[in-house]
Amino acid sequence: MGTKHDVLTEDELATFKISPEIHQEIARFIDRTGTEPSREAINILDWGCGRGRSVAKLREEGFNAYGVDIDERTMRNGYSVLARRGLDPTSVLLNLDDTSRFPDGFFHCICSDQVLEHVRHLPAIFSEMWRLTAPGGVGIHHFPGSRNFREGHLCMPLIHWLPKNRLRRTAIAICLTAGAGPTHQWPETKGSGFWPTVDTYYRYLDEKTYYRDIDDICAVATQAGFDAGYKLLGGAFPATRNWLPAALRRNGFPGSSIFLVLIRAKIDGTPA
Ligand SMILES: C[S@@+](CC[C@H](N)C(=O)[O-])C[C@H]1O[C@@H](n2cnc3c(N)ncnc32)[C@H](O)[C@@H]1O
């Protein structure tokens, strides 16, 4: 599988699958409408779309899908595949600053995959998502729990539990010495020595990750106007989960991801 640094190819897309939970929530949304809208009448936004893999797949399935991302360089790596599929890449993959181009309530579904743990200013993002969501529409967000045993980007245990200070930097150095580290070499660390590599990893976690308690995330979503609910997906020991302290359990210890569902109520207060 390619990374955000690689140009997206048709071969990679052929093996990429939209998560079944996203399809389920779209089907639930359609059920709630009590009508049978055509797929092209359903507007979907992939927030943090990266190279646009989900956008390409959802378009293939007939949905009117768009993507938005903070990193234009990554999006550019998806342009050629989208163009070959007859789409105008810059109209379907938009920079984060350009969401104002979409009118209020345009999207029936806003989804994100492995993105919310990277968002610095959550209240601003949830407010904009609320503005963009149609009354009765749904937000579907899949991301790692803040109490996962392993930090998924660096593949190191527990380092994201530590405060963003020298203690964490030391822990990264210890993990690296013990042989833990990302599965693929990062272009940013190519040719770097030990401490510059530690600093690159430390800076990445410091500047690009914001792990939060799921209760706090739901509170921000509720403040923005959504009805918020979530479930945990996967994880190594689901049978023993009930024995864990609540703060660990709800935040995905030891290895569950979180699937957050945000519904924008209709004007009369009903979900759809
Ligand atoms: C781990 S990648 C996931 C990409 C894509 N969802 C996928 O599965 O291929 C996280 C993406 O979120 C983007 N991102 C980070 N913060 C963001 C924000 N505040 N708004 C939109 N996108 C953001 C990053 O640029 C990156 O492309």
The ligand as an ORCA input file, in Angstrom:
! r2SCAN-3c Opt
* xyz 0 1
  C      -3.853      9.491      8.451
  S      -4.296     10.575      7.158
  C      -5.809      9.810      6.582
  C      -6.099     10.131      5.143
  C      -7.363      9.522      4.558
  N      -8.505      9.657      5.431
  C      -7.133      8.089      4.192
  O      -7.614      7.207      4.930
  O      -6.464      7.856      3.177
  C      -4.869     12.017      8.009
  C      -5.241     13.150      7.070
  O      -5.892     14.189      7.807
  C      -5.448     15.437      7.297
  N      -5.753     16.466      8.315
  C      -5.114     16.712      9.479
  N      -5.720     17.724     10.137
  C      -6.753     18.118      9.374
  C      -7.766     19.117      9.513
  N      -7.819     19.926     10.580
  N      -8.685     19.240      8.526
  C      -8.638     18.434      7.441
  N      -7.710     17.481      7.251
  C      -6.778     17.321      8.206
  C      -3.985     15.196      7.003
  O      -3.448     16.140      6.115
  C      -4.022     13.787      6.416
  O      -4.208     13.784      5.020
*
